[in-house]
């Protein structure tokens, strides 16, 4: 199953969101995102998911990389996209805390396993 993830960049920092109590993986940090609808591209899905999850409009800059993991018994492939914040004010629905993090500090957070290789790829691409 493919799931999209947004690395939203603002003023050189990346938005990380902590999963709220009462949902799976509560307390873990992640890039916000979600599942594409049946006839939706991954790029369209991440734009829609960010609008629904955070209440903001973002634009896809490019594909960062992927991570793999499990959602119960189902294998997942997390597709990470770099995005820029275009408009709106953040109103999270699935998260209880948001941090803006310098790329070199992403791995200081307890990220969900599929998010880790995407963080490493992003750091490598932006440390040149």
C-alpha positions in Angstrom: 0.0 0.0 0.0 1.4 3.4 -1.0 1.1 6.3 1.5 2.3 9.9 0.8 4.3 12.1 3.1 5.0 15.8 3.0 8.3 17.4 3.9 6.9 20.9 4.1 9.7 23.5 3.9 9.4 27.0 5.3 12.4 29.2 6.0 14.8 26.3 5.6 13.0 24.1 8.2 10.9 21.0 7.9 7.5 20.5 9.5 7.3 17.5 11.8 4.0 16.5 13.4 3.5 14.4 16.5 0.6 11.9 16.4 -2.0 12.7 19.0 -3.1 10.4 21.8 -5.8 7.9 20.9 -4.6 7.1 17.4 -2.1 4.5 16.2 1.6 5.3 17.0 0.5 8.1 19.3 3.5 10.2 20.4 5.6 9.4 17.4 6.8 12.1 15.0 6.1 12.0 11.2 5.7 13.9 8.1 2.0 14.5 7.6 0.3 12.8 4.7 -2.0 9.9 3.8 -3.3 7.4 1.2 -4.0 8.3 -2.4 -7.6 7.7 -3.5 -8.1 5.1 -6.3 -7.8 7.4 -9.3 -5.4 9.9 -7.7 -1.7 10.4 -8.4 0.6 10.5 -5.4 1.3 14.2 -6.0 -2.4 15.0 -6.0 -2.9 12.9 -2.9 -0.3 14.7 -0.9 -1.7 18.1 -1.8 -5.2 17.0 -0.8 -4.1 15.2 2.4 -2.2 18.3 3.6 -5.2 20.5 3.0 -7.4 18.0 4.9 -5.0 17.2 7.7 -3.4 20.6 8.4 -5.7 23.1 6.6 -3.0 24.6 4.5 -2.3 24.7 0.7 1.1 23.4 -0.4 2.8 22.8 -3.7 4.9 19.8 -4.6 8.6 20.7 -5.3 9.8 17.2 -6.0 10.1 13.6 -4.9 12.5 13.0 -2.0 12.5 9.2 -1.6 10.7 6.3 -0.1 10.6 4.3 3.1 9.1 0.9 3.8 7.3 -0.4 6.8 4.3 -2.3 8.1 0.8 -1.2 9.0 -0.4 -4.2 10.9 -0.1 -7.0 8.5 0.1 -4.8 5.4 3.4 -3.7 4.0 3.5 0.0 3.2 5.6 2.1 0.9 5.9 5.7 2.1 6.5 8.2 -0.7 8.1 11.5 0.5 7.6 14.7 -1.3 9.3 18.1 -0.7 6.6 20.8 -0.6 6.4 24.5 -0.1 3.7 26.2 2.0 1.6 28.4 -0.2 -1.2 29.7 2.0 -3.4 29.0 5.1 -2.9 28.6 8.8 -2.1 25.3 10.3 -5.0 23.6 12.1 -3.9 20.0 12.7 -6.5 17.2 13.0 -4.4 14.0 13.6 -1.5 15.7 15.5 -1.2 17.4 18.8 2.1 19.1 18.3 4.1 20.6 15.4 7.7 21.5 15.3 9.8 23.2 12.6 13.0 21.4 12.5 16.4 22.1 10.8 17.1 19.2 8.3 20.2 18.2 10.2 18.1 17.7 13.4 15.4 15.5 11.8 16.9 12.3 13.2 16.9 13.7 16.7 13.1 13.0 16.8 11.4 9.6 17.3 10.3 9.2 13.7 8.2 6.4 12.5 10.4 3.8 10.8 9.4 4.5 7.2 10.1 8.2 7.7 13.7 7.6 8.7 15.2 6.8 5.3 13.3 9.7 3.8 14.9 12.0 6.4 18.4 10.6 5.6 17.8 11.1 1.9 16.6 14.7 2.4 19.6 15.5 4.7 22.0 14.1 2.1 20.4 16.1 -0.8 20.4 19.3 1.2 23.9 19.1 2.8 25.8 19.5 -0.5 
